Amino acid sequence: MTIYFIGAGPGAADLITVRGQNLLKSCPICLYAGSLVPEELIKIAPKNATLINSAPLNLEQIIKIMVEADKRGENLARLHSGDPSIYGAIGEQIRRLKELNIAYEIVPGVPSFAAVAAKIGTELTLPNISQTIILTRTQGKASLMPETEKLEILARSKATLAIHLSIRNLKYIRETLAPHYGNDCPTIIAYRATWKDEKYIFTTLENMQAEVRKAKITRSALIFVGKIFAENNFPNSALYDANFAHILRNKGKKNR
C-alpha cells in the first residue's frame, strides 16, 4: 500500500503527468484538494473509487483517512494542485506518514509559474537580463515568513519574482519592490492559469493594484515581477552559436 502525492498541475486537466494520470486511474481512494483541482481530473478515478474533498478537513482527519487506507491495503491518491513540493503542505503529512511507517511517493506536477510562462509565451531566463527566478510569497495569516526571506531582502537581487498567495498584499509588494525595480517595472497578474476562466493582466508595479481591483481578483493568482517581461534587446545564447563548441557539436573546436 502506498500514499501517492500527485501533482495535478495548474488547472487544465491535460497538464497532469502520464504517471500521475495512470496512478489516479488505479487508486481506489482519491483525496483531492477541493476547488484547486479540476473536476475533469477527479472523474479519472475508478468509477467505484471513494472520492474525498480535503478542503474542509484538518490534518488529523486527513491522516486518519490515510491510516485507514493503509489498514485495508488500499493505495490512495492524494491529489494536490500544481506541483506538490511548492506550497503544497505535504511536509506535515509526510512527517506523520514516516512516524506511522506508511509508504508514500511524490509524483511531480507542472507548477503554476511554468504554466503562466507558457501561456504568455515567454522564457523566464534570458542571457544578460535575468538568470534567476525567485519563487516566494508574502506573509499571511496562515504562514509566517522567515526573517531572511522577506521581500525587503529578496528585492535587492532584482531577480525575476514569482510571488504566490499574495494577491491581497499588493500595496506592500509595490512599496517594497518599487525602490529596487522601479514603479514602471513590468508586472503580470495571472488568475487561475490554464483554467477555463483564466485571466492575465499585463501592467506595472505602480498600476497593478488598481488593475486587480478593477478585475475583482481576490484569490488564486500568481504575481510575476521583472524587467525580463519587457526586454527584447538580449544577446543570443551561446548554446546554439555556430562558433561555440561543446561535446555534442564542433568537437575539437575551441570556444571563442
MIGUDREN-95533 format. One line per field, with one value per residue: x, y, z of N, C-alpha, C in turn; residue in three letters. Coordinates in steps of 0.02 Angstrom, whole numbers, plus 32768, in hexadecimal, padded with zeros to 4 digits. Layout:
% residues N
n_X = (X	...)
n_Y = (Y	...)
n_Z = (Z	...)
ca_X = (X	...)
ca_Y = (Y	...)
ca_Z = (Z	...)
c_X = (X	...)
c_Y = (Y	...)
c_Z = (Z	...)
residuo = (Ala	...)
% end
This chain:
% residues 256
n_X = (802A	8019	8025	8006	8043	800A	802D	7FBB	7FC8	7FB7	7F31	7EEA	7EA8	7EF1	7F74	7FAB	8027	8052	8071	8035	7FAF	7F98	7FA9	7F42	7ED5	7EDC	7ED1	7E6D	7E3F	7E2C	7E6B	7E51	7E81	7E0E	7DC4	7E34	7E5C	7E33	7D90	7D8C	7DFE	7DE7	7D84	7DCA	7DEE	7DCD	7D28	7CE8	7D2E	7D5A	7D3B	7D7F	7D72	7DEE	7DEA	7D93	7DCD	7E39	7EE8	7EF5	7E82	7E98	7F0A	7ED3	7E7F	7EDF	7F22	7EBD	7EAC	7F27	7F1D	7EBF	7F04	7EFE	7F2C	7F44	7F19	7F58	7F29	7F6F	7F73	7FCF	807D	80A2	810C	811A	80DB	807C	805C	8081	80E7	80CB	8070	80BC	811B	80CD	80A7	8122	813C	80DA	80FF	80D0	80CC	80F9	80F2	812D	80EA	811A	80D6	809C	80D3	8083	80C7	8112	80AE	806E	80D4	80D8	8058	8058	80B9	814B	81FC	824B	82CC	8342	83D6	844E	83EA	838E	83AF	837E	82F8	8289	8223	81A5	8146	80D8	80C2	803A	7F9D	7FA1	8026	80C7	8152	81FD	827A	82EB	82BC	8262	8209	8248	82CE	82E3	82C6	8336	8384	8351	8322	82B8	8216	81A2	8116	80B6	8012	7FEC	7F96	7F4A	7FA1	7FD3	7FF0	8057	80B5	80D0	8103	8174	81C0	81CF	823C	82AB	828C	8247	81B8	8183	819A	817D	80EE	8092	7FF5	7FB4	7F24	7EDA	7F22	7F20	7EA2	7DF4	7DBD	7E29	7E93	7EF7	7F59	7FB3	801F	8065	80D1	80A4	8021	7FDE	7F8C	7F16	7EEA	7ED2	7E6E	7E0C	7DF4	7DBF	7E02	7E27	7E63	7EC1	7F2D	7FC6	8056	80C2	815B	81D1	825A	8270	81FC	81E2	824D	82A4	831A	8392	8425	8447	8442	84D6	84CD	8497	84E8	8545	85CE	85ED	8630	8609	85F9	85A2	859F	8603	867E	8721	8736	8765	871A	86DF)
n_Y = (7FC4	8071	8121	8199	8231	829C	830D	8376	83D4	847C	8498	847F	83E7	8391	83A8	835C	82E3	824E	81E3	820B	820E	8187	814A	8186	814F	80CF	80C9	809F	80FE	81AB	823C	82DE	838B	83EC	847B	8499	843A	83FF	83C5	836B	831D	82D7	8283	8224	81C3	8118	80D3	80A0	80D9	8124	81C9	8258	82F8	8360	83E1	840F	83CC	83AC	8396	8322	82DB	82BF	826E	8203	81CA	819C	813F	80E1	80B5	8078	800D	7FC1	7F9F	7FE8	804C	80FD	8192	822D	82C0	8353	8402	844F	843A	83C9	83E4	846A	84E0	8483	844A	83C9	839C	8391	832B	82C1	82B4	827E	8207	81C5	81B2	8157	80F0	80DD	80C1	8134	8198	8217	826A	82D3	8370	83E7	8486	8520	8597	8573	854F	85CA	8613	85CB	85E3	866D	8674	867C	867A	865F	8672	86D2	86F5	875E	87AE	8777	86F3	86B3	8676	8699	8642	866A	86A7	8718	874C	8703	86DE	8657	8629	8654	86B9	868E	86F5	870E	86FE	875B	87CF	884A	882B	87CE	881E	8868	8821	8832	87D4	876C	875F	86EC	86F4	86A6	8685	8706	876B	87C2	8817	8882	890C	8910	88C5	8917	898C	8958	8921	8985	89E5	899B	895C	89BA	8A20	8A0E	898D	88F9	8897	8805	87C3	872B	86D5	8642	85EC	8591	855C	8559	85D5	862A	86BA	8744	87CB	884C	88BC	893E	8954	89C6	89D6	895F	8941	898C	8955	88D0	88DF	8912	88A4	8850	87EA	877C	870C	8672	8696	86BB	871E	876B	87BF	8823	8860	8815	87FA	885F	886C	8863	8872	8815	87AD	8720	8678	861D	8599	8568	85A4	85A8	85AC	8580	8501	845E	83BF	8378	83B9	8401	83C3	83C9	8449	84E8	8546	85EA)
n_Z = (8000	7FD9	7FF0	7F7C	7F53	7EE5	7E65	7E20	7DC0	7D77	7D59	7CDB	7CA2	7C51	7C6E	7CD0	7D00	7CA2	7CF5	7D6D	7D45	7D24	7DA1	7DE8	7DA7	7DD6	7E61	7EED	7F45	7F49	7F82	7F7B	7F58	7F6D	7F1F	7ED8	7E80	7DE0	7DAD	7D45	7D55	7DCA	7DA0	7D5E	7DB5	7DEC	7DCB	7E3C	7EA1	7F3F	7F5E	7FA5	7FE1	801A	8048	80B5	811F	81AD	81DA	822D	820D	8188	818F	81D4	8175	811C	816C	8181	80FE	80EC	8147	8106	8099	8024	7F9B	7F98	7F47	7F5A	7F2C	7EF9	7ECE	7E45	7E58	7ED5	7F2B	7F3D	7FA2	7FCB	8042	8065	80B2	813C	813A	8107	816D	81D4	8198	818F	8217	8232	81E6	8163	80B8	8037	7FA0	7F33	7EAA	7E2F	7DF1	7D74	7D9B	7DCD	7DA9	7D3A	7CE2	7CCE	7C8D	7C15	7BE2	7BCB	7B70	7B7F	7BA9	7C43	7C67	7C28	7BC9	7C15	7C48	7CA9	7D13	7D7C	7DDA	7E56	7EC0	7F28	7FB6	800E	80B9	810E	8161	817A	816F	81AA	8173	8163	81AE	815E	80E0	80B9	8050	8047	804E	7FE6	7F79	7F5E	7F07	7E89	7E35	7DCB	7E07	7E48	7E95	7F09	7F4F	7F7E	7F55	7F9E	7FD7	7F8D	7F99	7FF8	7FB0	7F40	7F7F	7FBA	7F52	7EF0	7F0A	7EE0	7E66	7E1D	7DFC	7D7F	7D5B	7D01	7D23	7D3F	7D57	7D76	7D6F	7DA3	7D47	7CB1	7CCA	7C98	7CAF	7CB1	7CC7	7C96	7CC6	7C88	7CC2	7D2A	7DBA	7DFA	7DCE	7DE6	7E56	7E45	7DCD	7DEE	7E4C	7DFB	7DA9	7E06	7E4C	7ECA	7EFB	7EDA	7E83	7E2D	7E3B	7DD0	7DC7	7D75	7D10	7CA2	7C5C	7C05	7BB6	7B20	7AE7	7AEA	7AEB	7A7F	7ABD	7AE6	7AD3	7A59	79FE	796B	7972	79ED	7A4C	7A87	7ADD	7A8C	7A13	7994	79BA	79FB	79D2	7A07	7A88	7A71)
ca_X = (8000	8040	8004	8025	8038	800B	8025	7F86	7FD7	7F9B	7EE9	7ED3	7EAA	7F23	7FB8	7FC4	8056	8038	8078	8001	7F6F	7F92	7F9F	7EFF	7EA7	7EE2	7EC9	7E27	7E2F	7E49	7E64	7E64	7E82	7DD5	7DBB	7E74	7E66	7DFA	7D62	7D9E	7E30	7DC8	7D5D	7DF8	7DF0	7DA0	7CE1	7CD4	7D5E	7D43	7D54	7D7B	7D8B	7E15	7DE4	7D78	7DED	7E78	7F1F	7EE6	7E4E	7EB8	7F36	7EA8	7E6A	7F19	7F2F	7E89	7EBC	7F60	7F05	7E9A	7F32	7EE7	7F53	7F1E	7F33	7F50	7F2F	7F7D	7F78	8012	80AE	8097	8145	8119	80A0	804B	8050	8089	811C	80AE	8051	80F3	8138	80A2	80AB	8161	8134	80AC	811D	80A4	80F1	80DE	811A	811A	80E8	811C	80A5	80AF	80C7	805E	80F2	8125	8072	8063	8106	80C4	801C	8067	80E9	818C	822F	8257	8315	8360	841C	8460	83B1	837D	83BF	8366	82B0	827C	81DF	819C	8104	80DC	80A6	7FF2	7F83	7FB0	806D	80F6	818C	823E	8295	831C	829C	822F	820D	8278	8311	82E3	82C2	8379	83A1	8332	8314	8272	81F1	8161	80FC	807A	7FE6	7FF7	7F6E	7F2D	7FD7	7FF0	800B	8098	80E2	80E4	812D	81B3	81E7	81DA	827F	82DD	8277	8229	816F	816F	81AF	8147	80CF	805D	7FCA	7F96	7EED	7EC5	7F44	7F0D	7E5C	7DC8	7DB0	7E69	7E96	7F3B	7F5C	7FF7	801E	80A4	80CC	807E	7FDA	7FC2	7F58	7ED9	7ED5	7EB8	7E2F	7DDD	7DE4	7D9F	7E27	7E35	7E84	7ED8	7F54	800F	8070	8105	8179	8215	826A	8273	81BD	81DF	828F	82AE	835E	83C0	844F	8436	8466	8510	84BE	848C	8516	856B	8615	85F6	863B	85FF	8606	8575	85A3	8644	86B1	8766	8738	876B	86E7	86FA)
ca_Y = (8000	80AE	8162	81BC	8279	82A7	8351	8379	8409	84BE	849F	8459	83A0	836C	83B9	832C	82B6	820C	81BA	8220	81F9	813E	813A	819D	811E	808E	80CB	809A	8138	81EA	8273	8315	83CD	8417	84A3	84A3	8404	83FE	838D	833B	82EF	82AC	8252	81F0	818E	80E0	80E2	808D	80F5	8152	820D	8280	833D	836E	8428	841B	839F	83C1	8366	82E3	82B8	82A7	8236	81CB	81AB	8178	8105	80AF	8097	804C	7FD0	7F99	7F8E	800B	8086	813B	81CA	826E	82EC	8398	842D	8461	8409	83C4	83F9	84B3	84F7	844D	8433	8381	838D	837C	82EA	8291	82AA	8250	81C5	81A7	819D	811E	80BD	80D4	80D1	816A	81AB	8258	826E	831A	838C	8427	84BC	8558	85CA	8559	8552	8610	8624	85AC	8603	86B0	866B	869B	8656	8682	867D	86EE	8707	87A2	87D3	8756	86AB	869C	867C	868E	862F	867E	86BF	874A	8732	8704	86C7	8610	861A	868B	86B6	8694	8739	8713	86F4	878E	87EF	8881	880F	87B0	8853	8882	87FA	884A	8799	8763	8747	86CB	86FC	867E	868E	874A	879C	87F3	8840	88A7	894C	8900	88AE	8952	89B8	8935	8913	89C0	8A03	8971	894A	89F3	8A1D	89FB	8949	88CD	886B	87DD	87A1	86F1	86BA	85FF	85DB	8555	854B	8575	861C	864A	8701	875E	8813	8865	88FF	8952	8955	8A01	89D1	891C	8940	89A6	8926	8895	88F3	8919	8861	882E	87AD	877B	86CD	8647	86BD	86BD	8760	876C	8801	881F	8884	87E4	87F7	8895	8871	883D	8880	87E9	8787	86D9	864A	85FC	8552	8557	85CB	857C	85AE	8568	84B9	8435	8379	835D	83E1	8420	83A4	83DC	848F	850F	8579	862D)
ca_Z = (8000	7FD3	7FE8	7F44	7F4F	7E9D	7E4E	7DEE	7D8F	7D88	7D50	7CA1	7CB2	7C29	7C83	7D01	7CE0	7C91	7D31	7D9C	7D2A	7D2B	7DE8	7DFA	7D8B	7DF6	7EAA	7F03	7F6E	7F31	7FB2	7F50	7F77	7F60	7EE1	7EB7	7E50	7DB1	7DB2	7D11	7D6E	7DFC	7D7B	7D45	7DE7	7DDD	7DD7	7E7F	7ED0	7F73	7F50	7FE2	7FDC	8056	805B	80F8	8150	81CC	81D0	824F	81E7	814B	81A1	81E7	8136	8102	8198	8173	80BD	80F7	8168	80D4	8063	7FE8	7F87	7F9C	7F1F	7F7D	7EF2	7F0A	7E93	7E30	7E6D	7F1D	7F53	7F44	7FC7	7FCA	8087	8069	80E2	817C	812E	8100	81AF	81F8	8177	81A4	825C	8232	81BA	8129	807B	800D	7F65	7F17	7E61	7E20	7DC3	7D55	7DCA	7DB1	7D89	7CF7	7CB9	7CBB	7C5A	7BD7	7BC9	7BB2	7B3A	7B8D	7BCE	7C82	7C70	7BEB	7BD1	7C29	7C64	7CE9	7D16	7DBD	7DE8	7E9D	7ED1	7F6E	7FC9	8044	80F7	8115	81A1	8185	8172	81B4	8148	8186	81AA	8128	809F	80AE	800F	804C	8041	7FA3	7F46	7F4E	7ED0	7E4B	7E0C	7DB9	7E41	7E41	7ED9	7F13	7F8A	7F97	7F30	7FCD	7FF2	7F54	7FAF	8016	7F7B	7F1A	7FA8	7FC9	7F15	7EC6	7F10	7EBF	7E22	7DFD	7DF6	7D3B	7D4E	7CE8	7D54	7D21	7D87	7D55	7D96	7D90	7D08	7C8B	7CD5	7C64	7CBE	7CBD	7CB6	7C9C	7CC6	7C7A	7CDF	7D4A	7E03	7E0E	7DBC	7DEF	7E88	7E26	7D99	7E0F	7E6A	7DC3	7D92	7E3E	7E5B	7F12	7F0E	7EA3	7E52	7E33	7E28	7DB2	7DC4	7D5C	7CD3	7C6C	7C38	7BD4	7B97	7AE3	7AD0	7B0D	7ABD	7A77	7AE8	7AC6	7ACA	7A13	79D5	793F	7985	7A32	7A4A	7AC3	7AD1	7A58	79D6	7987	79E4	79EB	79C2	7A44	7A96	7A69)
c_X = (802C	8012	8029	8012	8041	8000	7FF2	7F94	7FB1	7F50	7ECD	7EDC	7EDF	7F6B	7FD1	7FF5	8035	803B	8041	7FBD	7F64	7F87	7F59	7ECA	7EA6	7ED3	7E7F	7E10	7E51	7E38	7E7E	7E5B	7E4B	7DD2	7DFC	7E82	7E29	7DD1	7D72	7DD1	7E13	7DA0	7D88	7DFC	7DC0	7D57	7CCB	7D03	7D3C	7D64	7D49	7D9A	7DAE	7E0C	7DC7	7D9A	7E2B	7EAB	7F0F	7EB3	7E6A	7EE3	7F0C	7E91	7EA3	7F29	7EFC	7E95	7EF6	7F4A	7EE1	7EC7	7F1E	7F13	7F26	7F40	7F23	7F5E	7F35	7F81	7FC1	8044	80AA	80D0	8146	80D8	8068	8039	8054	80BC	8100	808C	8086	8112	810F	80A5	80EB	815C	810A	80C5	80EF	80C9	80CF	810D	8100	811F	80E5	80E6	80BF	80A0	80A7	808B	8107	80E9	8064	8094	80F3	8088	8029	809E	812D	81BC	823E	82A1	8334	83A8	8425	8426	839E	838B	83A7	831C	82A7	8231	81D5	8153	810D	80B7	805B	7FDD	7F9A	7FFA	8098	8131	81CB	825A	82C4	82FD	8265	823D	8240	82BF	8315	82E4	8306	8399	838B	8326	82CA	824E	81B0	8144	80B8	8051	7FE9	7FCC	7F4F	7F62	7FF9	800E	8051	80CA	80FC	8115	8172	81DF	81F9	8220	82B5	82CC	825D	81DE	8158	8182	8174	812F	8095	8037	7FA8	7F62	7ED8	7EE1	7F31	7EC6	7E32	7DBB	7DF1	7E68	7EDD	7F3A	7FA5	7FF9	8063	809A	809E	8033	7FB8	7F88	7F15	7EBD	7EB5	7E74	7DF9	7DC5	7DC2	7DC0	7E3B	7E59	7E9E	7EFF	7F9E	8026	80B7	811E	81C0	821E	8268	8234	81B4	821E	8294	82F4	8390	83E8	8437	845E	84A0	8501	84B7	84B7	8541	85B5	8622	85FA	8628	8602	85DC	8578	85E8	867B	86F6	876E	8739	8731	8705	86F5)
c_Y = (803E	80EB	8187	8206	828D	82F1	8354	83AB	8448	84C5	8477	840E	837A	8380	838F	82FE	8273	81DE	81CA	8208	81AE	8129	814C	816B	80DC	808E	80C9	80D4	8175	8221	82B1	8359	83FB	843A	84AF	8470	8400	83BE	8357	8308	82BF	8274	821A	81B6	8156	80F0	80D3	80A9	8121	8196	8239	82C4	834F	83B6	8433	83F3	83BF	8389	8322	82BA	829A	826A	81F9	81A6	8181	8139	80CE	808E	8066	800A	7FA2	7F83	7FAE	8048	80C4	8171	820A	82A3	8335	83C2	843D	8429	8405	83DC	8445	84C8	84C2	8433	83E7	836D	8372	8338	82B3	8282	8278	820A	81A0	818C	815D	80E5	80AA	80EB	810A	8177	81ED	8256	82B8	8330	83CD	8460	84F8	858B	85B4	855D	8599	8625	8608	85D0	8649	86AF	868B	866A	8680	868D	8692	8703	8751	87CA	87B6	870C	868D	86A9	866C	867E	863F	8690	86F7	872E	8739	86EA	8680	8602	8658	8682	86B8	86DA	8742	870C	8727	87B3	8829	8869	87F3	87E5	886D	885D	8813	8810	8797	8742	8726	86C7	86D9	8697	86D4	877F	87D0	8821	886C	88EA	8942	88EC	88EA	897E	899A	892E	8951	89DF	89DB	8964	8986	89EA	8A05	89B3	891E	889C	8846	87BB	8768	86D2	8676	85E9	8596	853C	856C	85BF	8642	8692	8719	87AA	8828	88AE	8912	894F	898D	89F7	898F	891A	8957	8975	88E8	88A4	88F8	88D4	8836	87EB	87AF	873C	86AA	866B	86B9	8700	8759	87B4	87FA	8844	8856	87E4	8830	8899	8844	8846	8856	87C1	873F	86AF	862A	85B4	853E	8581	859C	8579	8595	851B	8498	83EC	835B	8383	8400	8405	83B9	8425	84B8	853F	85BE	8654)
c_Z = (8000	7FCF	7FB1	7F46	7F06	7E8C	7E15	7DB6	7DA0	7D7F	7D16	7CAE	7C8C	7C39	7CBD	7CDD	7CD1	7CCF	7D63	7D85	7D33	7D73	7DFF	7DE2	7DB2	7E42	7EBD	7F30	7F51	7F63	7F8F	7F71	7F5C	7F1D	7EBC	7E81	7E22	7DB7	7D7F	7D29	7DA1	7DDA	7D60	7D76	7DD5	7DF0	7E1F	7EB5	7F05	7F68	7F8D	7FD7	801D	806F	80A1	8130	816F	81C4	81F0	822A	81A7	815A	81B4	81A9	8118	812A	8189	8130	80C3	8117	8137	809B	8021	7FD8	7F87	7F72	7F44	7F48	7F09	7ECA	7E84	7E3C	7EB9	7F48	7F5F	7F64	7FC7	800F	808C	809E	8123	8176	812B	8144	81D7	81D9	8189	81EB	825F	8206	8180	80EA	8054	7FD2	7F4B	7ECB	7E4E	7DEF	7DA6	7D86	7DA7	7D8E	7D43	7CC8	7CA1	7C85	7C16	7BB8	7BAD	7B7E	7B45	7BAE	7C0C	7C90	7C2E	7BF8	7BE2	7C47	7CA8	7CE4	7D58	7DC4	7E32	7EA7	7F1A	7F7B	7FFC	8081	80F8	8158	81AF	818F	817B	8184	8172	817B	816E	80E3	8091	806D	800F	803C	7FFB	7F6C	7F32	7F14	7E8C	7E1A	7DF9	7DF3	7E2C	7E87	7EDF	7F4E	7FA8	7F76	7F5D	7FEB	7FBD	7F6A	7FCE	7FE1	7F53	7F41	7FB6	7F8B	7EED	7ECE	7EEB	7E76	7DFA	7DF6	7DB2	7D2A	7D37	7D1D	7D33	7D59	7D61	7D83	7D7A	7D4D	7CF0	7C9A	7C9E	7C70	7CCC	7CA6	7CC3	7C96	7CBD	7C8F	7CFA	7D96	7E1A	7E04	7DCE	7E21	7E6C	7DF2	7DB8	7E2F	7E35	7DAB	7DC8	7E4D	7EA5	7F29	7ECF	7E6E	7E62	7E19	7E0F	7DB0	7DA9	7D1A	7C96	7C40	7C05	7BAA	7B59	7AC7	7AF8	7ADA	7AB7	7AA9	7AC2	7AB6	7A81	79E3	79AD	7952	79CC	7A31	7A8D	7AAE	7A99	7A16	79D0	79B3	79CC	79DA	7A02	7A4B	7A8D	7AAA)
residuo = (Met	Thr	Ile	Tyr	Phe	Ile	Gly	Ala	Gly	Pro	Gly	Ala	Ala	Asp	Leu	Ile	Thr	Val	Arg	Gly	Gln	Asn	Leu	Leu	Lys	Ser	Cys	Pro	Ile	Cys	Leu	Tyr	Ala	Gly	Ser	Leu	Val	Pro	Glu	Glu	Leu	Ile	Lys	Ile	Ala	Pro	Lys	Asn	Ala	Thr	Leu	Ile	Asn	Ser	Ala	Pro	Leu	Asn	Leu	Glu	Gln	Ile	Ile	Lys	Ile	Met	Val	Glu	Ala	Asp	Lys	Arg	Gly	Glu	Asn	Leu	Ala	Arg	Leu	His	Ser	Gly	Asp	Pro	Ser	Ile	Tyr	Gly	Ala	Ile	Gly	Glu	Gln	Ile	Arg	Arg	Leu	Lys	Glu	Leu	Asn	Ile	Ala	Tyr	Glu	Ile	Val	Pro	Gly	Val	Pro	Ser	Phe	Ala	Ala	Val	Ala	Ala	Lys	Ile	Gly	Thr	Glu	Leu	Thr	Leu	Pro	Asn	Ile	Ser	Gln	Thr	Ile	Ile	Leu	Thr	Arg	Thr	Gln	Gly	Lys	Ala	Ser	Leu	Met	Pro	Glu	Thr	Glu	Lys	Leu	Glu	Ile	Leu	Ala	Arg	Ser	Lys	Ala	Thr	Leu	Ala	Ile	His	Leu	Ser	Ile	Arg	Asn	Leu	Lys	Tyr	Ile	Arg	Glu	Thr	Leu	Ala	Pro	His	Tyr	Gly	Asn	Asp	Cys	Pro	Thr	Ile	Ile	Ala	Tyr	Arg	Ala	Thr	Trp	Lys	Asp	Glu	Lys	Tyr	Ile	Phe	Thr	Thr	Leu	Glu	Asn	Met	Gln	Ala	Glu	Val	Arg	Lys	Ala	Lys	Ile	Thr	Arg	Ser	Ala	Leu	Ile	Phe	Val	Gly	Lys	Ile	Phe	Ala	Glu	Asn	Asn	Phe	Pro	Asn	Ser	Ala	Leu	Tyr	Asp	Ala	Asn	Phe	Ala	His	Ile	Leu	Arg	Asn	Lys	Gly	Lys	Lys	Asn	Arg)
% end
